[in-house]
Amino acid sequence: MNTHRVTIFIGSCSLALLAGCGSPPSQEEIAQASKGMTRKDLEIVDCLLPGQVRQLGNSTYLTPRRPTRTTASDCRIRGGEYVAYDRANLKSALAVWMETAQAGDPEAMTIVGEIYERGLEGTPDYASAASWYQKAVDKGYARASFNLGSLFEQGLGVEADKLKALNLYRQSWGLPEDSVMFQSAARAEQESLRKQLDEQVAQKNQQLVLLDKQMKQLQEQVNKKPPAARSQSDAQEIAALKKWIETLEGERRASTDRLAGLPKLRTPQAAPQTAPLAAGGDSRKADGMDFGRYYALIIGNQNYRSMEKLATPIGDAERAAKVLADKYGFTVQILEDASDVAMLKALNDLNQVLTDKDNLLVYYAGHGTRLQNGKTESGYWLPVNADPPPQDTFWVPNEQITGHLGRISAKRVLVVADSCYAGLLSTDPSHLFINDRVGYSRDYIAYKLPKRSRMLISSGGDQPVLDSGGGSNSVFARAFIDELESNQSVMSTPELFSKLQKRVATTAAKNRFVQKPEFKSIKAAGHEVGDFFFVPTKKS
């Protein structure tokens, strides 16, 4: 098995304001700063870096300060300012990014939107998030297009509109509007929406007919009474009916206007039938496309010091590592029974190895849990030095995992999490797929490959999962690894998920247990509608 250990590159900067602190630290500084790394050093913070000294002709000036997301250690080394990480209050993070966002930077606008979406004090402000995402979308920023699309898909801060969500996903993807994939998916969604609106209009028509009849009957009864016998309650009842009719007419008008405004779509041509792509002799190429290098960080936490020990994580981790290295050519790093510092450091160290052409798979098997923070729930991966709930000192919160994944430069990242409450790593909706009837052809891969992706396959949602039941592996791990072992062609993550979820549900049911894996994007880590592909280097 190929293994690869990576080291963190850190240093110091004593004259931050004068030097700008933009250059990498020296090797001596790296060696010195690498000693005694603590948990707080490795936590992701919103850092405000000092400006850089620039010279224009005979004039010297200082550029504005620059926001970035990095580790607390790296922020200090580069002379930056930050406030200690606080998952319950994001006001300090907003202060770091707001000035740059207001100056028109689309990345900063998007991050401000993400902060509002998470909530400054545990309460999401989706309307403000949508507003900031729209500003970045207007500047053509793909990540913002995806984020805004997910709000339209769920109806958060905006009126639910899956057609609009689909179009925003298309923009994020860079897919032409006249493509077969988009036109097919848009037509299916439009037909569903048209049916829904037709039903609403028919229902409103029926209600208005009945109310009109009731209004006429009431008016006739009142008119038969002498003027002196007509009561105030009669007038109030007539006024209430008129108001109700007026409201229904407005709702009917809105539905008919929306029906009339549905875009005209062309009938898509039949998608070409293509055979599955076969991997070429080069482990990184298939059908002339370069998929980049593949790395995997595999974490198996089993022998907990203060909590119940688990039965399968180390075996699951070792078997997953073997198939990824032997069949798919991954460079693999395994952490067994890892502490919180070891887990965060391993994620942080990847920054010095991965490029924007590479792929990273993070596999976690171990205990997971959740806690209520304000009005939102947070999930955690538990290192082997974790204390039982509610003592969360050494727990690794999902926000920190997401922060590291967003900072890593790898183009494509897939997290495979086999733990209780693993689905809480992402709260985004499951994908509104472009078209699940279109095969994963070369065209599909060619569109997806250049796009940044941050995705999650979890063994379950916001629920406990089985630690055993799959022989010597967990139910989920066995399904995941068996599918990778049997695969003979380039396989996308949606395709992998559709296969393994059926295996998990079936096996769990045999154990009289309900377990439903989930597939989501990790939006806050910078997902842009890309995909993660498994390219086998040899057949089983």
SEMARDREN-107772 format. One record per residue (C-alpha): residue in one letter; y, z, x. Coordinates in steps of 0.001 Angstrom, whole numbers, padded with zeros to 6 digits. Last residue first. Example, Ala and Ser with C-alpha at 12.3 -4.5 7.8 and 13.67 -1.06 7.14 Angstrom:
BEGIN
+--------+---------+---------+---------+
| residu |      c2 |      c3 |      c1 |
+--------+---------+---------+---------+
|      S | -001060 |  007140 |  013670 |
|      A | -004500 |  007800 |  012300 |
+--------+---------+---------+---------+
//
This chain:
BEGIN
+--------+---------+---------+---------+
| residu |      c2 |      c3 |      c1 |
+--------+---------+---------+---------+
|      S | -006768 | -009682 | -010608 |
|      K | -004577 | -012602 | -009595 |
|      K | -002177 | -012414 | -006679 |
|      T |  001558 | -012138 | -006086 |
|      P |  002299 | -011127 | -009679 |
|      V |  005913 | -011533 | -010828 |
|      F |  006991 | -008749 | -013205 |
|      F |  010390 | -009531 | -014703 |
|      F |  013265 | -007255 | -015689 |
|      D |  015827 | -008573 | -018161 |
|      G |  019570 | -009133 | -018439 |
|      V |  021670 | -008296 | -021464 |
|      E |  024544 | -006818 | -019420 |
|      H |  023465 | -003208 | -018800 |
|      G |  026039 | -001143 | -016883 |
|      A |  024509 |  002331 | -016555 |
|      A |  026193 |  003508 | -019774 |
|      K |  024212 |  000909 | -021734 |
|      I |  020723 |  002001 | -020777 |
|      S |  018968 | -000684 | -022840 |
|      K |  016135 |  000350 | -025069 |
|      F |  012355 |  000083 | -025528 |
|      E |  010606 |  002960 | -027276 |
|      P |  007015 |  004233 | -027278 |
|      K |  005673 |  005599 | -030574 |
|      Q |  003221 |  008488 | -030458 |
|      V |  001513 |  009919 | -033553 |
|      F | -001477 |  012109 | -032721 |
|      R | -004976 |  012366 | -034129 |
|      N | -006509 |  011539 | -030720 |
|      K | -007700 |  008192 | -032115 |
|      A | -004130 |  007738 | -033385 |
|      A | -002849 |  008165 | -029826 |
|      T | -005138 |  005350 | -028664 |
|      T | -003889 |  002930 | -031348 |
|      A | -000205 |  003785 | -030962 |
|      V | -000394 |  003547 | -027170 |
|      R | -002200 |  000190 | -027156 |
|      K |  000225 | -001310 | -029680 |
|      Q |  003202 | -000073 | -027647 |
|      L |  001683 | -001596 | -024500 |
|      K |  001709 | -005178 | -025712 |
|      S |  005191 | -005397 | -027228 |
|      F |  006536 | -003497 | -024207 |
|      L |  005175 | -005958 | -021657 |
|      E |  006649 | -008927 | -023572 |
|      P |  010012 | -007179 | -023894 |
|      T |  009868 | -006458 | -020112 |
|      S |  009284 | -010062 | -019096 |
|      M |  006003 | -011274 | -017593 |
|      V |  005518 | -013925 | -014909 |
|      S |  001807 | -014725 | -015058 |
|      Q | -001658 | -013187 | -014643 |
|      N | -001353 | -009835 | -016443 |
|      S | -004515 | -007722 | -016623 |
|      E | -003407 | -005136 | -014058 |
|      L |  000101 | -004805 | -015468 |
|      E | -001259 | -004308 | -018991 |
|      D | -003743 | -001705 | -017775 |
|      I | -000946 |  000146 | -015943 |
|      F |  001291 |  000537 | -018987 |
|      A | -001549 |  001345 | -021416 |
|      R | -003045 |  003911 | -019024 |
|      A |  000320 |  005492 | -018375 |
|      F |  001059 |  005846 | -022098 |
|      V | -002206 |  007529 | -023047 |
|      S | -002005 |  009818 | -020003 |
|      N | -004423 |  009061 | -017196 |
|      S | -007905 |  010234 | -016197 |
|      G | -009240 |  008985 | -019521 |
|      G | -006262 |  007965 | -021615 |
|      G | -006113 |  011022 | -023886 |
|      S | -003963 |  013179 | -021608 |
|      D | -000347 |  014317 | -021361 |
|      L |  000356 |  013248 | -024947 |
|      V |  003990 |  012971 | -026035 |
|      P |  006624 |  015338 | -027477 |
|      Q |  009395 |  013762 | -029588 |
|      D |  012887 |  012252 | -029350 |
|      G |  011412 |  008853 | -028598 |
|      G |  008070 |  008307 | -026931 |
|      S |  006465 |  006961 | -023755 |
|      S |  009797 |  005496 | -022724 |
|      I |  010603 |  001960 | -021619 |
|      L |  014192 |  001905 | -020446 |
|      M |  016482 | -000896 | -019346 |
|      R |  019400 | -001495 | -016982 |
|      S |  019990 | -005208 | -016553 |
|      R |  022531 | -007331 | -014683 |
|      K |  022393 | -011006 | -015579 |
|      P |  021393 | -013756 | -013147 |
|      L |  017722 | -013750 | -014289 |
|      K |  018256 | -013828 | -018055 |
|      Y |  019382 | -017405 | -018527 |
|      A |  016848 | -018902 | -016093 |
|      I |  014137 | -016665 | -017565 |
|      Y |  014677 | -017973 | -021087 |
|      D |  014896 | -021574 | -019853 |
|      R |  011631 | -021169 | -017903 |
|      S |  009916 | -020109 | -021088 |
|      Y |  009433 | -016670 | -022545 |
|      G |  008438 | -018101 | -025886 |
|      V |  010912 | -018363 | -028756 |
|      R |  009578 | -016493 | -031776 |
|      D |  011140 | -013199 | -030663 |
|      N |  014574 | -014721 | -030981 |
|      I |  017725 | -013349 | -029376 |
|      F |  016365 | -009833 | -029772 |
|      L |  018522 | -007180 | -031373 |
|      H |  017323 | -004729 | -028751 |
|      S |  016458 | -001163 | -029645 |
|      P |  019583 |  000761 | -030389 |
|      D |  021374 |  002668 | -027637 |
|      T |  020766 |  006394 | -027290 |
|      S |  019218 |  006086 | -023828 |
|      L |  017654 |  008799 | -021678 |
|      L |  016890 |  010531 | -024985 |
|      G |  013751 |  008385 | -025300 |
|      A |  012020 |  010538 | -022701 |
|      Y |  011863 |  013472 | -025129 |
|      C |  008533 |  014601 | -023660 |
|      S |  007615 |  012662 | -020545 |
|      D |  006420 |  009236 | -019442 |
|      A |  009573 |  007421 | -018374 |
|      V |  009566 |  003805 | -017192 |
|      V |  013050 |  002972 | -015954 |
|      L |  013763 | -000705 | -015259 |
|      V |  016576 | -001849 | -012990 |
|      R |  017712 | -005451 | -012384 |
|      K |  020632 | -006563 | -010219 |
|      A |  020299 | -003735 | -007725 |
|      S |  023721 | -002311 | -006741 |
|      I |  022911 |  001316 | -007535 |
|      R |  025949 |  003080 | -009048 |
|      G |  024897 |  002588 | -012674 |
|      L |  021391 |  003869 | -011921 |
|      H |  022876 |  006940 | -010237 |
|      G |  025074 |  007714 | -013241 |
|      T |  022188 |  007178 | -015666 |
|      I |  020040 |  009701 | -013782 |
|      Q |  022988 |  012120 | -013793 |
|      E |  023615 |  011660 | -017520 |
|      N |  019893 |  012163 | -018171 |
|      P |  020162 |  015729 | -016939 |
|      V |  018033 |  016940 | -013975 |
|      W |  016945 |  020535 | -014620 |
|      F |  017489 |  023025 | -011799 |
|      T |  019858 |  025447 | -013516 |
|      D |  018535 |  024757 | -017049 |
|      Q |  017284 |  028225 | -018027 |
|      P |  016704 |  027583 | -021775 |
|      P |  013938 |  026636 | -021343 |
|      P |  011351 |  027315 | -018609 |
|      D |  012539 |  027282 | -014980 |
|      A |  012476 |  024065 | -013001 |
|      N |  011170 |  024055 | -009401 |
|      V |  008685 |  021277 | -010232 |
|      P |  011539 |  019028 | -011369 |
|      L |  012234 |  018664 | -015106 |
|      W |  013647 |  015414 | -016438 |
|      Y |  016291 |  016198 | -019029 |
|      G |  017531 |  015071 | -022437 |
|      S |  020906 |  015814 | -023983 |
|      E |  021685 |  016315 | -027652 |
|      T |  025120 |  015826 | -029174 |
|      K |  027341 |  017958 | -031403 |
|      G |  028244 |  020430 | -028674 |
|      N |  025465 |  020217 | -026114 |
|      Q |  022045 |  020775 | -027721 |
|      L |  019237 |  020881 | -025186 |
|      R |  016277 |  018623 | -024456 |
|      T |  013013 |  018626 | -022530 |
|      G |  010890 |  016640 | -020115 |
|      H |  007831 |  017558 | -018085 |
|      G |  006314 |  015003 | -015744 |
|      A |  005817 |  011297 | -015148 |
|      Y |  008755 |  009228 | -013939 |
|      Y |  008653 |  005566 | -012875 |
|      V |  011824 |  003983 | -011489 |
|      L |  011557 |  000201 | -011070 |
|      L |  014174 | -001485 | -008914 |
|      N |  014879 | -005210 | -008511 |
|      D |  017022 | -006884 | -005863 |
|      K |  019702 | -009597 | -005743 |
|      D |  022669 | -007200 | -005895 |
|      T |  021353 | -005431 | -002810 |
|      L |  019120 | -002368 | -002432 |
|      V |  018622 | -000455 |  000808 |
|      Q |  021558 |  001910 |  001364 |
|      N |  022065 |  002622 | -002322 |
|      L |  018391 |  003606 | -002590 |
|      D |  019223 |  006905 | -000880 |
|      N |  020956 |  008173 | -004046 |
|      L |  017827 |  007867 | -006170 |
|      A |  015705 |  009630 | -003537 |
|      K |  018388 |  012307 | -003172 |
|      L |  018413 |  012972 | -006907 |
|      M |  014637 |  013482 | -007042 |
|      A |  014439 |  015536 | -003826 |
|      V |  017321 |  017775 | -004932 |
|      D |  015673 |  018441 | -008315 |
|      S |  012376 |  019301 | -006638 |
|      A |  009486 |  016829 | -006417 |
|      D |  005825 |  017482 | -007209 |
|      E |  004815 |  014083 | -005816 |
|      L |  007474 |  011575 | -004778 |
|      I |  006156 |  008075 | -004084 |
|      Q |  008154 |  005248 | -002487 |
|      V |  006918 |  001712 | -003082 |
|      T |  007885 | -001701 | -001728 |
|      F |  006681 | -003856 | -004596 |
|      G |  004420 | -006852 | -003921 |
|      Y |  003254 | -007371 | -007513 |
|      K | -000523 | -006967 | -007236 |
|      D | -000976 | -004525 | -004370 |
|      A |  002319 | -002637 | -004459 |
|      L |  002847 | -002392 | -008231 |
|      V | -000872 | -001852 | -008871 |
|      K | -001104 |  000926 | -006272 |
|      A |  002112 |  002699 | -007270 |
|      A |  001025 |  002869 | -010912 |
|      R | -002344 |  004374 | -009876 |
|      E | -000651 |  006942 | -007647 |
|      A |  001923 |  007913 | -010267 |
|      D | -000661 |  008272 | -013047 |
|      G | -002883 |  010416 | -010839 |
|      I |  000102 |  012597 | -009949 |
|      P |  001222 |  012828 | -013597 |
|      T | -002227 |  013589 | -015172 |
|      A | -003069 |  017203 | -015942 |
|      L |  000206 |  019113 | -016338 |
|      K |  001011 |  022620 | -015129 |
|      E |  002732 |  024975 | -017551 |
|      M |  006021 |  026236 | -016180 |
|      S |  007217 |  028439 | -013326 |
|      R |  005891 |  026631 | -010248 |
|      Y |  005055 |  023274 | -011802 |
|      N |  002101 |  021370 | -010387 |
|      Q |  002421 |  017982 | -012098 |
|      N |  005583 |  016067 | -011238 |
|      G |  004833 |  012407 | -010450 |
|      I |  007831 |  010345 | -009340 |
|      I |  007489 |  006651 | -008405 |
|      L |  010511 |  004865 | -006913 |
|      A |  009739 |  001154 | -006918 |
|      Y |  011277 | -001739 | -005011 |
|      Y |  011092 | -005497 | -005580 |
|      R |  012943 | -008183 | -003616 |
|      G |  014608 | -011164 | -005270 |
|      F |  013477 | -013168 | -008322 |
|      D |  014082 | -016580 | -006767 |
|      M |  013337 | -019411 | -009176 |
|      G |  011486 | -022587 | -008098 |
|      D |  008669 | -022174 | -010618 |
|      A |  008006 | -018669 | -009373 |
|      K |  009456 | -016914 | -006351 |
|      R |  009452 | -013408 | -004877 |
|      S |  005799 | -013095 | -003916 |
|      D |  005853 | -016562 | -002362 |
|      G |  002604 | -018308 | -003266 |
|      G |  003946 | -019110 | -006711 |
|      A |  003639 | -017014 | -009838 |
|      A |  002594 | -018865 | -012964 |
|      L |  005018 | -019388 | -015803 |
|      P |  003370 | -019169 | -019196 |
|      A |  002839 | -022614 | -020756 |
|      T |  005781 | -024165 | -022521 |
|      Q |  006168 | -025333 | -026096 |
|      P |  009670 | -026726 | -026431 |
|      A |  011757 | -024965 | -029059 |
|      A |  012091 | -026979 | -032237 |
|      Q |  015643 | -028150 | -032729 |
|      P |  018029 | -025727 | -034311 |
|      T |  019480 | -026496 | -037740 |
|      R |  023198 | -026301 | -037099 |
|      L |  025079 | -023233 | -038162 |
|      K |  028123 | -022989 | -040365 |
|      P |  029845 | -019648 | -039966 |
|      L |  029782 | -017141 | -042841 |
|      G |  033288 | -016964 | -044293 |
|      A |  032348 | -017901 | -047853 |
|      L |  029786 | -015122 | -047967 |
|      R |  032317 | -012669 | -046554 |
|      D |  034821 | -013687 | -049203 |
|      T |  032149 | -013252 | -051887 |
|      S |  031327 | -009764 | -050610 |
|      A |  034978 | -008697 | -050374 |
|      R |  035679 | -010080 | -053862 |
|      R |  032751 | -008133 | -055283 |
|      E |  034047 | -004932 | -053657 |
|      G |  037529 | -005561 | -055030 |
|      E |  036138 | -006289 | -058504 |
|      L |  034144 | -003069 | -058323 |
|      T |  037255 | -001059 | -057471 |
|      E |  039301 | -002642 | -060296 |
|      I |  036507 | -001973 | -062783 |
|      W |  036395 |  001689 | -061712 |
|      K |  040161 |  001992 | -062016 |
|      K |  040094 |  000432 | -065482 |
|      L |  037310 |  002811 | -066529 |
|      A |  039301 |  005798 | -065250 |
|      A |  042428 |  004630 | -067109 |
|      I |  040468 |  004276 | -070367 |
|      E |  039015 |  007776 | -069947 |
|      Q |  042461 |  009224 | -069163 |
|      A |  044011 |  007595 | -072232 |
|      D |  041284 |  008977 | -074493 |
|      S |  041614 |  012411 | -072830 |
|      Q |  045330 |  012420 | -073708 |
|      S |  044414 |  012253 | -077380 |
|      R |  044966 |  009620 | -080054 |
|      A |  045260 |  011354 | -083408 |
|      A |  049033 |  010773 | -083771 |
|      P |  048619 |  007054 | -083161 |
|      P |  046110 |  006832 | -086012 |
|      K |  042622 |  006129 | -084690 |
|      K |  041109 |  002673 | -085022 |
|      N |  042763 |  001586 | -081755 |
|      V |  040921 |  004353 | -079879 |
|      Q |  037531 |  003193 | -081086 |
|      E |  038367 | -000446 | -080278 |
|      Q |  039498 |  000508 | -076765 |
|      L |  036275 |  002448 | -076180 |
|      Q |  034146 | -000496 | -077271 |
|      K |  036167 | -002913 | -075151 |
|      M |  035895 | -000670 | -072067 |
|      Q |  032135 | -000230 | -072496 |
|      K |  031659 | -003995 | -072678 |
|      D |  033809 | -004474 | -069597 |
|      L |  031832 | -001744 | -067841 |
|      L |  028519 | -003444 | -068634 |
|      V |  029729 | -006867 | -067501 |
|      L |  031276 | -005327 | -064372 |
|      Q |  028011 | -003606 | -063426 |
|      Q |  026060 | -006853 | -063770 |
|      N |  028586 | -008770 | -061687 |
|      K |  028553 | -006026 | -059032 |
|      Q |  024760 | -006243 | -058788 |
|      A |  024846 | -010032 | -058510 |
|      V |  027525 | -009834 | -055795 |
|      Q |  025515 | -007234 | -053838 |
|      E |  022305 | -009284 | -054140 |
|      D |  024088 | -012374 | -052865 |
|      L |  025484 | -010317 | -049975 |
|      Q |  022010 | -009113 | -048934 |
|      K |  020515 | -012603 | -049188 |
|      R |  023379 | -014022 | -047113 |
|      L |  022896 | -011283 | -044508 |
|      S |  019171 | -012067 | -044129 |
|      E |  019865 | -015787 | -043951 |
|      Q |  022584 | -015133 | -041378 |
|      E |  020248 | -013095 | -039192 |
|      A |  017604 | -015842 | -039187 |
|      R |  020250 | -018502 | -038548 |
|      A |  021787 | -016483 | -035719 |
|      A |  018384 | -016071 | -034045 |
|      S |  017594 | -019778 | -034211 |
|      Q |  021125 | -020820 | -033151 |
|      F |  021071 | -018399 | -030226 |
|      M |  017718 | -019542 | -028845 |
|      V |  018333 | -023255 | -029474 |
|      S |  021609 | -023222 | -027581 |
|      D |  024774 | -024403 | -029364 |
|      E |  026757 | -021231 | -028664 |
|      P |  026012 | -021440 | -024946 |
|      L |  024351 | -018299 | -023478 |
|      G |  026439 | -016308 | -021012 |
|      W |  024383 | -013191 | -021741 |
|      S |  027437 | -011114 | -022518 |
|      Q |  028705 | -013883 | -024773 |
|      R |  025339 | -014064 | -026534 |
|      Y |  025309 | -010284 | -026953 |
|      L |  028750 | -010595 | -028545 |
|      N |  027417 | -013295 | -030877 |
|      L |  024469 | -011134 | -031859 |
|      A |  026742 | -008190 | -032600 |
|      K |  028952 | -010429 | -034747 |
|      L |  025913 | -011537 | -036710 |
|      K |  024679 | -007955 | -036866 |
|      D |  027873 | -006796 | -038575 |
|      A |  028246 | -003068 | -039250 |
|      E |  031918 | -002285 | -039867 |
|      V |  033443 | -000730 | -036769 |
|      G |  033522 |  002762 | -035248 |
|      L |  029712 |  002780 | -035248 |
|      G |  028161 |  000115 | -037492 |
|      Q |  024863 |  000066 | -035580 |
|      E |  024834 | -003614 | -034561 |
|      F |  028634 | -003668 | -034353 |
|      L |  028537 | -000758 | -031895 |
|      S |  025795 | -002468 | -029845 |
|      G |  027892 | -005629 | -029675 |
|      L |  030836 | -003672 | -028280 |
|      N |  028687 | -002437 | -025386 |
|      F |  027262 | -005915 | -024727 |
|      S |  030664 | -007557 | -024680 |
|      A |  032010 | -004739 | -022488 |
|      R |  029342 | -005470 | -019870 |
|      A |  030221 | -009165 | -019902 |
|      Y |  033942 | -008800 | -019124 |
|      G |  035738 | -011924 | -020415 |
|      K |  039255 | -010487 | -020444 |
|      D |  039278 | -010293 | -024237 |
|      V |  035978 | -008426 | -023922 |
|      A |  037786 | -005784 | -021836 |
|      K |  040358 | -005170 | -024586 |
|      Q |  037571 | -005211 | -027179 |
|      Y |  035678 | -002500 | -025280 |
|      W |  038797 | -000337 | -025369 |
|      S |  039161 | -000670 | -029147 |
|      A |  035434 | -000164 | -029746 |
|      A |  035484 |  003101 | -027786 |
|      S |  038533 |  004303 | -029719 |
|      A |  036698 |  003648 | -033007 |
|      Y |  033496 |  005225 | -031685 |
|      D |  035041 |  008605 | -030896 |
|      P |  031874 |  010573 | -030065 |
|      T |  031952 |  014380 | -030479 |
|      G |  030542 |  016330 | -027500 |
|      E |  033930 |  017365 | -026182 |
|      L |  035288 |  014086 | -024854 |
|      G |  032671 |  012030 | -026695 |
|      R |  029968 |  009717 | -025361 |
|      E |  031620 |  006714 | -027003 |
|      Y |  035031 |  007815 | -025747 |
|      I |  033697 |  007946 | -022182 |
|      E |  032011 |  004562 | -022619 |
|      G |  035275 |  003015 | -023803 |
|      V |  037077 |  004453 | -020766 |
|      I |  034305 |  002912 | -018641 |
|      T |  034890 | -000474 | -020272 |
|      M |  038644 | -000349 | -019724 |
|      A |  038041 |  000632 | -016071 |
|      E |  035797 | -002408 | -015622 |
|      P |  038348 | -004629 | -017374 |
|      D |  041332 | -003581 | -015158 |
|      G |  044458 | -004039 | -017288 |
|      A |  046926 | -001445 | -015940 |
|      Q |  046001 |  000794 | -018889 |
|      A |  042444 |  000862 | -017556 |
|      T |  043645 |  001825 | -014071 |
|      E |  045674 |  004700 | -015527 |
|      M |  042817 |  005814 | -017787 |
|      W |  039998 |  006039 | -015216 |
|      V |  040468 |  009411 | -013502 |
|      A |  042026 |  011130 | -016532 |
|      L |  039051 |  010070 | -018681 |
|      A |  036641 |  011723 | -016239 |
|      S |  038624 |  014976 | -016422 |
|      K |  038562 |  014841 | -020216 |
|      L |  034762 |  014433 | -020245 |
|      N |  033843 |  017889 | -021508 |
|      A |  030286 |  018997 | -022318 |
|      R |  028607 |  017119 | -019455 |
|      D |  030759 |  018877 | -016874 |
|      Y |  030557 |  017507 | -013328 |
|      A |  032958 |  019247 | -010951 |
|      V |  036422 |  017674 | -010951 |
|      Y |  037140 |  014909 | -008496 |
|      E |  039512 |  013920 | -005705 |
|      G |  038855 |  011442 | -002918 |
|      G |  039062 |  011709 |  000856 |
|      R |  036187 |  009328 |  001531 |
|      I |  033894 |  012157 |  002637 |
|      R |  034776 |  014183 | -000452 |
|      C |  033873 |  011324 | -002794 |
|      D |  030641 |  010628 | -000893 |
|      S |  029560 |  014246 | -001264 |
|      A |  030425 |  014370 | -004972 |
|      T |  028313 |  011257 | -005500 |
|      T |  029928 |  008059 | -006754 |
|      R |  031766 |  006632 | -009728 |
|      T |  035013 |  004955 | -008764 |
|      P |  038731 |  005239 | -009458 |
|      R |  041323 |  003731 | -007087 |
|      R |  044639 |  005249 | -005994 |
|      P |  047520 |  002817 | -005925 |
|      T |  048162 |  000861 | -002686 |
|      L |  050294 |  002391 |  000070 |
|      Y |  052955 |  000256 |  001753 |
|      T |  053937 | -001042 |  005169 |
|      S |  056665 | -003658 |  005548 |
|      N |  057191 | -005851 |  008619 |
|      G |  055167 | -008715 |  007155 |
|      L |  052977 | -007216 |  004457 |
|      Q |  051008 | -004242 |  005747 |
|      R |  048551 | -002215 |  003693 |
|      V |  047698 |  001499 |  003741 |
|      Q |  044954 |  002210 |  001256 |
|      G |  045235 |  004437 | -001787 |
|      P |  043217 |  007617 | -002077 |
|      L |  039985 |  007602 | -004093 |
|      L |  039807 |  009123 | -007573 |
|      C |  036187 |  010121 | -008157 |
|      D |  034307 |  010328 | -011440 |
|      V |  031286 |  012356 | -010375 |
|      I |  027569 |  011722 | -009761 |
|      E |  025673 |  014782 | -008504 |
|      L |  024188 |  014599 | -005016 |
|      D |  026487 |  017062 | -003221 |
|      K |  026063 |  019531 | -006103 |
|      R |  022293 |  019584 | -005577 |
|      T |  022710 |  020357 | -001898 |
|      M |  022408 |  018232 |  001251 |
|      G |  021622 |  020460 |  004253 |
|      K |  021944 |  017911 |  007019 |
|      S |  022913 |  014385 |  006019 |
|      A |  026559 |  015074 |  006915 |
|      Q |  025887 |  015359 |  010649 |
|      A |  023652 |  012312 |  010937 |
|      I |  026010 |  010193 |  008881 |
|      E |  029064 |  011322 |  010846 |
|      E |  027356 |  010377 |  014104 |
|      Q |  026358 |  007003 |  012628 |
|      S |  030000 |  006326 |  011726 |
|      P |  031282 |  006361 |  008175 |
|      P |  031715 |  003154 |  006156 |
|      S |  035298 |  001847 |  005763 |
|      G |  037529 |  002435 |  002750 |
|      C |  038953 |  005806 |  003809 |
|      G |  042526 |  004651 |  003194 |
|      A |  043176 |  005368 |  006870 |
|      L |  046502 |  007125 |  006428 |
|      L |  045672 |  009009 |  003240 |
|      A |  042110 |  009858 |  004261 |
|      L |  042877 |  011161 |  007741 |
|      S |  039826 |  013426 |  008140 |
|      C |  037189 |  011092 |  006727 |
|      S |  033588 |  012187 |  006834 |
|      G |  030129 |  010668 |  006795 |
|      I |  027361 |  009549 |  004502 |
|      F |  024532 |  007023 |  004663 |
|      I |  021436 |  008299 |  002868 |
|      T |  018032 |  007377 |  004201 |
|      V |  015246 |  005193 |  002821 |
|      R |  011488 |  005464 |  003022 |
|      H |  009378 |  002365 |  002402 |
|      T |  005754 |  002201 |  001459 |
|      N |  003486 | -000819 |  001256 |
|      M |  000000 |  000000 |  000000 |
+--------+---------+---------+---------+
//
